[in-house]
Amino acid sequence: MSRLRTETRPAHDRIESVPFSMMMQEGKLPQSRFAAQMACWLTVHSQLEDAIAASETPACNVVWQSAMARTSHLRHDLACHGDVDMTASAATATMGVVTWIATLADQDPEALLGPLYVLEGSKLGGTILRKCLDEAYQCGPEALSYFWASGTSPMPDFKAFKERMESALPTKEQQDRVVAAASEMFDRLTDVLSGLIEGLDTETGRFLDEPAASSKGGCPLGFG
Ligand code: HEM
């Protein structure tokens, strides 16, 4: 787990600081694009959770627990945030993640624990994000159940997850494959987030085709 933390740190720093993530933290992200992110994450979680739960690989059986599943949280939250404004490139990148996970499940199921680490670990930063999102959308914690899945603090669940991971992956060769898959998961999810800012002004969070509000108080239809 310390290798995962250290060796994926650059990839984490990238996903944390792409414009989509900054806009979420600054309360500038249109809610319809936040909903689109939840839809992408739902697709990814479904594929990964089903693949790990169905795997007969001992390491997956040691680490996976059904209480870790978050698809029902995502489905619930999606219903609370209105329209989903999906972009073509985010949908394409999400399909890429799904196909990649299916290939791992087929060829190297143990490596699925890398992507699982990425999603489990994201609960840690989720404690920061849930505050920003609630402030931005005034939606209340019940609409952000994905970020509250481990309760007030995700640390006890994450500590137990760490211990299961360490006992399941004793050899360097196993760890190498899991670390590589975790880095790739970060990069693929970063591509999804890059797709989700299509058509947005990342400074203001406005849609680029939205007419700018006139500072002179003129006619909103543009007639003077
Ligand atoms: C959007 C802004 C984000 C912020 C502000 C953020 C912040 C954080 C923070 C504060 C931690 C705890 C670091 C520590 O204990 O030293 C953390 C850990 C982590 N985050 Fe993020 N994060 C963000 C996005 C993400 C995303 C999108 C993912 C993946 C989908 C992710 C995956 C992880 C992982 C795997 C860890 C665990 C690192 C470890 O092994 O301790 N984060 N994040």
Residues whose N, C-alpha, C, O or C-beta is under 5 A from the ligand:
A	BS01	HEM	M1 R5 I15 E16 S21 Y117 V118 G121 S122 L124 G125 I128
